[in-house]
Each structure stands twice: as C-alpha cells, then as structure tokens.
Amino acid sequence: MKYLLIITLLSCFGNLYADEKVISLDDVATKVKESNFNVLENAQRIYQTKETITFSKRNLLPRLNFWNILKLPFDWTSAIDIVQDIAPFLVPNNWFRVSQSKLFYLAQKEQYRALWANEVMTAKLLYINTLRDQDFLNLLKKQKEQLTELVEIVKARAVFGEVPTQVLRFLQIRELELAEDIRSLGTLVFEEKKAMGYLMGIPQEDNLKLMSIKLPKVEELKPISFETFIFRALDNAPEINQYAYIKASLKYMRREAYFSFLGSSTTARGVGGGVFNNIPLQDGLGFGLGSSLRIAKSQGHIIDLNSKATKEVIKRNLFNLVNNFNSFVENIDNQNERFSLASDNYNAIKTQLVLGMNIAPLEILTSIENLFDASISLTNYKYEVVNTVEKLKRSIFNGDYTMKEGKLESVLRGVK
C-alpha cells in the first residue's frame, strides 16, 4: 500500500511538471530552424568547414618546424621541407587548396539549405497530417455515437421480437470494432505529436496542442500549370546549386596535378573534399599527370550527370504536384455531391426511425457508414490540397522557405 501511494504521488507530480505547448503551423518553421537536431548538427559541420578555410589561409604563413631545421646540415634534400615551413605560400598547390575549400564551403551551405528546407517541410506536413487524423478521430467518435443510438433502438425492438438477436449482436460487434478503431487512431495521434516535438526540439515531457488551420474552399481554386513554377524551382534548388560549386572546385584539382612537381599541398581539402579522393595526384615529377587529368575530366562528367539527374527529379516531382492539385480541383464537386447525398440519406432514415417506421437496422448502419466514408473523403481532399501547396512552396522556396537560416548565421559568428 505504501509503495502504491508513492507511485501515485510520483505520477501526479509528473503530470504537474508536464507543460502543454500550444503551437500553430506558423510556429513550426521557426522552431525547426532553431531547435531541430539534424539542422543544428549540420550547422556545426558548416562551421567546421568555415574554420577549415581559415586554417588553410593561415597555413600559407611561415611556420617553424624545429626538426626540419636540424635535418638540413646532414641532408641537403630536406631543403624542400624548409620551403614548406618558411615559405608555404611559394607552393602553388597550397593556394589551390584554399580556393577549393571556399567552394566546398559554399556547396555545403547549399546542402544545409536543402536539409533545413526538407526538415521544415517534413514537420509542417506532419503537423497537417496530425490535424487530419484528429479530425478523423472526431468523425469516428461521432459515428460511434450514432451507432450507439442505433444499438439502443434495436435492443428495445429485440425485446418485442421485431428484430432478430443476431442483428443486435452484429451491431454490438461493430460498436466494439469502432471503439478499437478510436483507441488505435488515438494512439497514432499521440505518436505523431511526440514526433512533432522531436522535430521541433521540444522536450518529450511536454504535451503539444496543435492549433487548427483554415481548410481551403477547393471549389473556388483554379487549376495551375507546370510552366508557372518550373523555372523558379530549378533556379532556387540548392540540390542543383551545390553541383555548380563542386564542378567549379574541380578546376583546382587539375591545377594541383599540373603543379605537383613543385610539391603537394600540406593543407587538407576540408570536410567536402571526399568527393575528389578518388583522383590520384603524384608528389613530384613523374608520368601520372595524364591519368590524373583524365580521371578529373571523368569526374566532371559524373558531376554533370548528377546535376542533370537532379533537375529531372525536380521536374518529375513538380509535374506530379501540379497534376495532383489539378485533379483535386477538378473532382471536388463529386466529393461535395457524395457528402450531400450521404447526409440527406442518413437524415431521411433517421427521421423515419424517429417517426416509428419499420426500418431495417442494417440499412441504418449502411447509411451511417456511407456518411462517415463521405465525410472522411471530403476532409481528406481538403487536407491533401494543403499538403500539395506546401510541397509546391518547398519546390520553389516560397513562404517559410524564404526565411534566413538564423541558427546557421549565429553559429558561423561563433555563437554556440
């Protein structure tokens, strides 16, 4: 008994300390950019790349390696090591490596831009889908109330032998199935809210309350065209821009190959340099220059292919979004008519039942389920339009996707 009391008290205190966070769809983008774990991690990686550029620049300044100076009286060939220490700026490949690091840094910033945009879109779509599931849950609860009313009526009629008992049992089984559906969907909504909290960097102890959004009047919308968005989508795509920077950095690899006889660079290529690790560079005079240049040229073709493939993926996704949006707009009248007919049919049968007319219980159940399916379908249509518009905004970097990466700028300034 004592332990049970302690557990109960701890549970009560836990509920007291669990805050309820009220958030809106407008809050999602800002919160993700400031607190999302993946975004914060990649901001630190870009900060490391920026520091690599600073490191490369400072490595061009003279430095003193005591052991190289000691070797000089005994081995005159170690003079080249002295050049690397006393005058590293005389080694051309050191300069090329600095320029290359700058381009890798710009490419990585484009990668970061794509990352936070995807994280923001994921969080916003999850927010919208959670609201949709909450609406579905409310519709399920309403259907259960309607079915419970029907069960009570059938119970009374079964007493007088007007309805077979197997019909009553069938309706009761359906009522229990609905109760399980409500429990299952409630669990899903709970998990979605916790996933939302994780994406937004909110402690899992906090309970989220999502503010509703205004659903569009789909019948008032107009069809859109692919040509309206394609140029902006391609111009603003960081996935494409990053390849332009990587391709530009490739020319410095070729220059390193040409000047390798003057010594290899002592500076690391930086975080983004792994893309060129397959290009061999000889250290000093040799006969591998031609192979290095041909491999670098082949690498340029690979970058061009990746860039072209990315453009086609963006165009394919945009075509699908435009087609989906237009299909929703063109078929919304069918959904409205379906809902209207299902609603009228249910109200008519319910009125007949109230007036004491002999209506088959299974016919009433069918009208309830038809109304539920029509309500779900119409609600889903409206939410799918919202999802499609959000994906279109991500494709052309409009709305929340035009915001500056505030957290990245503070990290680059050294504010952790």
Contacts in CASP RR format, 6 or more apart in sequence:
PFRMAT RR
TARGET T0000
AUTHOR 0000-0000-0000
METHOD contacts of the structure
MODEL  1
MKYLLIITLLSCFGNLYADEKVISLDDVATKVKESNFNVLENAQRIYQTK
ETITFSKRNLLPRLNFWNILKLPFDWTSAIDIVQDIAPFLVPNNWFRVSQ
SKLFYLAQKEQYRALWANEVMTAKLLYINTLRDQDFLNLLKKQKEQLTEL
VEIVKARAVFGEVPTQVLRFLQIRELELAEDIRSLGTLVFEEKKAMGYLM
GIPQEDNLKLMSIKLPKVEELKPISFETFIFRALDNAPEINQYAYIKASL
KYMRREAYFSFLGSSTTARGVGGGVFNNIPLQDGLGFGLGSSLRIAKSQG
HIIDLNSKATKEVIKRNLFNLVNNFNSFVENIDNQNERFSLASDNYNAIK
TQLVLGMNIAPLEILTSIENLFDASISLTNYKYEVVNTVEKLKRSIFNGD
YTMKEGKLESVLRGVK
17 205 0 8 1.000
18 205 0 8 1.000
18 206 0 8 1.000
18 207 0 8 1.000
19 205 0 8 1.000
19 206 0 8 1.000
19 207 0 8 1.000
20 206 0 8 1.000
20 207 0 8 1.000
20 208 0 8 1.000
20 209 0 8 1.000
21 202 0 8 1.000
21 206 0 8 1.000
21 207 0 8 1.000
21 208 0 8 1.000
21 209 0 8 1.000
22 209 0 8 1.000
22 211 0 8 1.000
23 31 0 8 1.000
23 200 0 8 1.000
23 208 0 8 1.000
23 209 0 8 1.000
23 210 0 8 1.000
23 211 0 8 1.000
24 210 0 8 1.000
24 211 0 8 1.000
25 124 0 8 1.000
25 127 0 8 1.000
25 128 0 8 1.000
25 211 0 8 1.000
25 213 0 8 1.000
28 120 0 8 1.000
28 123 0 8 1.000
28 124 0 8 1.000
28 127 0 8 1.000
28 200 0 8 1.000
28 400 0 8 1.000
29 120 0 8 1.000
29 123 0 8 1.000
29 124 0 8 1.000
29 400 0 8 1.000
29 401 0 8 1.000
29 403 0 8 1.000
30 403 0 8 1.000
31 123 0 8 1.000
31 200 0 8 1.000
31 201 0 8 1.000
31 202 0 8 1.000
32 39 0 8 1.000
32 116 0 8 1.000
32 119 0 8 1.000
32 120 0 8 1.000
32 123 0 8 1.000
32 199 0 8 1.000
32 200 0 8 1.000
33 39 0 8 1.000
33 116 0 8 1.000
33 120 0 8 1.000
33 403 0 8 1.000
33 405 0 8 1.000
33 406 0 8 1.000
33 407 0 8 1.000
34 406 0 8 1.000
34 407 0 8 1.000
35 200 0 8 1.000
35 201 0 8 1.000
35 202 0 8 1.000
36 116 0 8 1.000
36 119 0 8 1.000
36 123 0 8 1.000
36 199 0 8 1.000
36 200 0 8 1.000
36 201 0 8 1.000
37 198 0 8 1.000
37 201 0 8 1.000
38 115 0 8 1.000
38 119 0 8 1.000
39 112 0 8 1.000
39 115 0 8 1.000
39 116 0 8 1.000
39 119 0 8 1.000
39 407 0 8 1.000
40 407 0 8 1.000
42 111 0 8 1.000
42 112 0 8 1.000
42 115 0 8 1.000
42 116 0 8 1.000
43 112 0 8 1.000
43 405 0 8 1.000
43 407 0 8 1.000
43 408 0 8 1.000
43 411 0 8 1.000
44 411 0 8 1.000
45 108 0 8 1.000
45 112 0 8 1.000
45 271 0 8 1.000
46 105 0 8 1.000
46 108 0 8 1.000
46 109 0 8 1.000
46 112 0 8 1.000
46 408 0 8 1.000
46 411 0 8 1.000
46 412 0 8 1.000
47 411 0 8 1.000
47 412 0 8 1.000
47 414 0 8 1.000
48 271 0 8 1.000
49 101 0 8 1.000
49 104 0 8 1.000
49 105 0 8 1.000
49 108 0 8 1.000
49 270 0 8 1.000
49 271 0 8 1.000
49 272 0 8 1.000
50 105 0 8 1.000
50 412 0 8 1.000
52 101 0 8 1.000
52 105 0 8 1.000
52 268 0 8 1.000
52 270 0 8 1.000
52 271 0 8 1.000
53 98 0 8 1.000
53 101 0 8 1.000
53 102 0 8 1.000
53 105 0 8 1.000
55 267 0 8 1.000
56 94 0 8 1.000
56 97 0 8 1.000
56 98 0 8 1.000
56 101 0 8 1.000
56 267 0 8 1.000
56 268 0 8 1.000
57 98 0 8 1.000
59 88 0 8 1.000
59 94 0 8 1.000
59 266 0 8 1.000
59 267 0 8 1.000
60 88 0 8 1.000
60 89 0 8 1.000
60 94 0 8 1.000
60 95 0 8 1.000
60 98 0 8 1.000
61 88 0 8 1.000
61 89 0 8 1.000
62 85 0 8 1.000
62 86 0 8 1.000
62 87 0 8 1.000
62 88 0 8 1.000
63 85 0 8 1.000
63 86 0 8 1.000
63 88 0 8 1.000
64 85 0 8 1.000
64 86 0 8 1.000
65 81 0 8 1.000
65 85 0 8 1.000
68 78 0 8 1.000
68 81 0 8 1.000
68 82 0 8 1.000
68 85 0 8 1.000
69 82 0 8 1.000
71 78 0 8 1.000
71 81 0 8 1.000
72 78 0 8 1.000
72 79 0 8 1.000
72 82 0 8 1.000
80 263 0 8 1.000
83 90 0 8 1.000
83 91 0 8 1.000
84 91 0 8 1.000
84 266 0 8 1.000
88 94 0 8 1.000
88 266 0 8 1.000
89 95 0 8 1.000
91 262 0 8 1.000
91 263 0 8 1.000
91 265 0 8 1.000
91 266 0 8 1.000
92 255 0 8 1.000
92 259 0 8 1.000
92 262 0 8 1.000
93 255 0 8 1.000
93 256 0 8 1.000
93 259 0 8 1.000
93 260 0 8 1.000
93 262 0 8 1.000
93 263 0 8 1.000
93 264 0 8 1.000
93 265 0 8 1.000
94 265 0 8 1.000
94 266 0 8 1.000
94 267 0 8 1.000
96 252 0 8 1.000
96 253 0 8 1.000
96 255 0 8 1.000
96 256 0 8 1.000
96 259 0 8 1.000
96 265 0 8 1.000
97 252 0 8 1.000
97 256 0 8 1.000
97 265 0 8 1.000
97 267 0 8 1.000
97 268 0 8 1.000
97 269 0 8 1.000
98 267 0 8 1.000
99 249 0 8 1.000
99 252 0 8 1.000
100 249 0 8 1.000
100 252 0 8 1.000
100 253 0 8 1.000
100 269 0 8 1.000
100 273 0 8 1.000
101 267 0 8 1.000
101 269 0 8 1.000
101 270 0 8 1.000
103 245 0 8 1.000
103 246 0 8 1.000
103 248 0 8 1.000
103 249 0 8 1.000
103 252 0 8 1.000
104 245 0 8 1.000
104 246 0 8 1.000
104 249 0 8 1.000
104 269 0 8 1.000
104 270 0 8 1.000
104 271 0 8 1.000
104 272 0 8 1.000
104 273 0 8 1.000
106 245 0 8 1.000
107 242 0 8 1.000
107 243 0 8 1.000
107 245 0 8 1.000
107 246 0 8 1.000
107 249 0 8 1.000
107 272 0 8 1.000
108 242 0 8 1.000
108 271 0 8 1.000
108 272 0 8 1.000
109 408 0 8 1.000
110 238 0 8 1.000
110 239 0 8 1.000
110 241 0 8 1.000
110 242 0 8 1.000
110 245 0 8 1.000
111 238 0 8 1.000
111 242 0 8 1.000
112 405 0 8 1.000
112 408 0 8 1.000
113 238 0 8 1.000
113 405 0 8 1.000
114 237 0 8 1.000
114 238 0 8 1.000
114 239 0 8 1.000
114 242 0 8 1.000
116 405 0 8 1.000
117 238 0 8 1.000
117 394 0 8 1.000
117 397 0 8 1.000
117 401 0 8 1.000
118 394 0 8 1.000
119 199 0 8 1.000
120 394 0 8 1.000
120 400 0 8 1.000
120 401 0 8 1.000
121 390 0 8 1.000
121 391 0 8 1.000
121 394 0 8 1.000
121 401 0 8 1.000
122 199 0 8 1.000
123 196 0 8 1.000
123 199 0 8 1.000
123 200 0 8 1.000
124 390 0 8 1.000
124 400 0 8 1.000
125 387 0 8 1.000
125 390 0 8 1.000
125 391 0 8 1.000
126 192 0 8 1.000
126 195 0 8 1.000
126 196 0 8 1.000
126 199 0 8 1.000
127 196 0 8 1.000
127 210 0 8 1.000
128 213 0 8 1.000
128 383 0 8 1.000
128 386 0 8 1.000
128 387 0 8 1.000
128 390 0 8 1.000
129 192 0 8 1.000
129 383 0 8 1.000
129 387 0 8 1.000
130 189 0 8 1.000
130 192 0 8 1.000
130 193 0 8 1.000
130 196 0 8 1.000
130 210 0 8 1.000
131 210 0 8 1.000
131 212 0 8 1.000
131 213 0 8 1.000
131 383 0 8 1.000
132 379 0 8 1.000
132 380 0 8 1.000
132 383 0 8 1.000
133 185 0 8 1.000
133 186 0 8 1.000
133 188 0 8 1.000
133 189 0 8 1.000
133 192 0 8 1.000
134 189 0 8 1.000
134 210 0 8 1.000
135 379 0 8 1.000
135 383 0 8 1.000
136 185 0 8 1.000
136 376 0 8 1.000
136 379 0 8 1.000
137 182 0 8 1.000
137 185 0 8 1.000
137 186 0 8 1.000
137 189 0 8 1.000
139 372 0 8 1.000
139 375 0 8 1.000
139 376 0 8 1.000
139 379 0 8 1.000
140 178 0 8 1.000
140 181 0 8 1.000
140 182 0 8 1.000
140 185 0 8 1.000
140 372 0 8 1.000
141 182 0 8 1.000
142 372 0 8 1.000
143 178 0 8 1.000
143 368 0 8 1.000
143 369 0 8 1.000
143 371 0 8 1.000
143 372 0 8 1.000
144 175 0 8 1.000
144 178 0 8 1.000
144 179 0 8 1.000
144 182 0 8 1.000
146 368 0 8 1.000
147 171 0 8 1.000
147 174 0 8 1.000
147 175 0 8 1.000
147 178 0 8 1.000
147 365 0 8 1.000
147 368 0 8 1.000
148 175 0 8 1.000
150 171 0 8 1.000
150 361 0 8 1.000
150 364 0 8 1.000
150 365 0 8 1.000
150 368 0 8 1.000
151 168 0 8 1.000
151 171 0 8 1.000
151 172 0 8 1.000
151 175 0 8 1.000
153 353 0 8 1.000
153 361 0 8 1.000
154 163 0 8 1.000
154 167 0 8 1.000
154 168 0 8 1.000
154 171 0 8 1.000
154 361 0 8 1.000
155 168 0 8 1.000
157 163 0 8 1.000
158 164 0 8 1.000
158 165 0 8 1.000
158 167 0 8 1.000
158 168 0 8 1.000
162 358 0 8 1.000
163 361 0 8 1.000
167 361 0 8 1.000
167 362 0 8 1.000
168 361 0 8 1.000
170 362 0 8 1.000
171 361 0 8 1.000
171 365 0 8 1.000
174 365 0 8 1.000
193 207 0 8 1.000
193 208 0 8 1.000
193 210 0 8 1.000
194 204 0 8 1.000
196 202 0 8 1.000
196 208 0 8 1.000
196 210 0 8 1.000
197 204 0 8 1.000
197 206 0 8 1.000
197 208 0 8 1.000
198 204 0 8 1.000
202 208 0 8 1.000
213 386 0 8 1.000
215 379 0 8 1.000
215 382 0 8 1.000
215 383 0 8 1.000
215 386 0 8 1.000
216 382 0 8 1.000
216 385 0 8 1.000
216 386 0 8 1.000
216 389 0 8 1.000
218 328 0 8 1.000
218 329 0 8 1.000
218 332 0 8 1.000
218 381 0 8 1.000
218 382 0 8 1.000
218 385 0 8 1.000
219 332 0 8 1.000
219 333 0 8 1.000
219 336 0 8 1.000
221 329 0 8 1.000
221 385 0 8 1.000
222 329 0 8 1.000
223 325 0 8 1.000
223 326 0 8 1.000
223 329 0 8 1.000
223 330 0 8 1.000
224 322 0 8 1.000
224 325 0 8 1.000
224 326 0 8 1.000
225 322 0 8 1.000
226 318 0 8 1.000
226 319 0 8 1.000
226 322 0 8 1.000
229 318 0 8 1.000
229 322 0 8 1.000
229 392 0 8 1.000
229 395 0 8 1.000
229 396 0 8 1.000
230 315 0 8 1.000
230 318 0 8 1.000
232 396 0 8 1.000
232 397 0 8 1.000
233 314 0 8 1.000
233 315 0 8 1.000
233 318 0 8 1.000
233 395 0 8 1.000
233 396 0 8 1.000
234 240 0 8 1.000
234 311 0 8 1.000
234 314 0 8 1.000
234 315 0 8 1.000
236 396 0 8 1.000
236 397 0 8 1.000
237 310 0 8 1.000
237 311 0 8 1.000
237 314 0 8 1.000
239 310 0 8 1.000
239 314 0 8 1.000
240 307 0 8 1.000
240 310 0 8 1.000
240 311 0 8 1.000
240 314 0 8 1.000
243 303 0 8 1.000
243 304 0 8 1.000
243 306 0 8 1.000
243 307 0 8 1.000
243 310 0 8 1.000
244 307 0 8 1.000
246 275 0 8 1.000
246 303 0 8 1.000
247 300 0 8 1.000
247 303 0 8 1.000
247 304 0 8 1.000
247 307 0 8 1.000
249 276 0 8 1.000
250 276 0 8 1.000
250 296 0 8 1.000
250 299 0 8 1.000
250 300 0 8 1.000
250 303 0 8 1.000
253 276 0 8 1.000
253 279 0 8 1.000
253 281 0 8 1.000
253 296 0 8 1.000
253 299 0 8 1.000
254 293 0 8 1.000
254 296 0 8 1.000
256 264 0 8 1.000
256 265 0 8 1.000
256 281 0 8 1.000
257 281 0 8 1.000
257 282 0 8 1.000
257 289 0 8 1.000
257 290 0 8 1.000
257 292 0 8 1.000
257 293 0 8 1.000
257 296 0 8 1.000
258 289 0 8 1.000
260 281 0 8 1.000
260 282 0 8 1.000
260 283 0 8 1.000
260 284 0 8 1.000
260 289 0 8 1.000
260 292 0 8 1.000
261 284 0 8 1.000
261 285 0 8 1.000
261 286 0 8 1.000
262 284 0 8 1.000
263 283 0 8 1.000
263 284 0 8 1.000
264 281 0 8 1.000
264 283 0 8 1.000
264 284 0 8 1.000
269 276 0 8 1.000
276 296 0 8 1.000
276 299 0 8 1.000
278 295 0 8 1.000
278 299 0 8 1.000
279 292 0 8 1.000
279 295 0 8 1.000
279 296 0 8 1.000
279 299 0 8 1.000
280 288 0 8 1.000
280 291 0 8 1.000
280 292 0 8 1.000
280 295 0 8 1.000
281 292 0 8 1.000
282 288 0 8 1.000
282 289 0 8 1.000
282 292 0 8 1.000
314 395 0 8 1.000
317 391 0 8 1.000
317 395 0 8 1.000
318 392 0 8 1.000
318 395 0 8 1.000
321 388 0 8 1.000
321 391 0 8 1.000
321 392 0 8 1.000
321 395 0 8 1.000
324 384 0 8 1.000
324 388 0 8 1.000
325 385 0 8 1.000
325 388 0 8 1.000
325 389 0 8 1.000
325 392 0 8 1.000
328 381 0 8 1.000
328 384 0 8 1.000
328 385 0 8 1.000
328 388 0 8 1.000
329 385 0 8 1.000
332 381 0 8 1.000
335 374 0 8 1.000
335 377 0 8 1.000
335 378 0 8 1.000
335 381 0 8 1.000
336 378 0 8 1.000
338 374 0 8 1.000
338 377 0 8 1.000
338 378 0 8 1.000
339 371 0 8 1.000
339 374 0 8 1.000
339 375 0 8 1.000
339 377 0 8 1.000
339 378 0 8 1.000
341 374 0 8 1.000
342 367 0 8 1.000
342 370 0 8 1.000
342 371 0 8 1.000
342 373 0 8 1.000
342 374 0 8 1.000
342 375 0 8 1.000
343 371 0 8 1.000
343 374 0 8 1.000
345 367 0 8 1.000
345 370 0 8 1.000
345 371 0 8 1.000
346 367 0 8 1.000
346 368 0 8 1.000
346 370 0 8 1.000
346 371 0 8 1.000
349 359 0 8 1.000
349 363 0 8 1.000
349 364 0 8 1.000
349 367 0 8 1.000
350 364 0 8 1.000
350 367 0 8 1.000
352 359 0 8 1.000
353 359 0 8 1.000
353 364 0 8 1.000
392 398 0 8 1.000
393 399 0 8 1.000
393 400 0 8 1.000
393 401 0 8 1.000
394 401 0 8 1.000
END
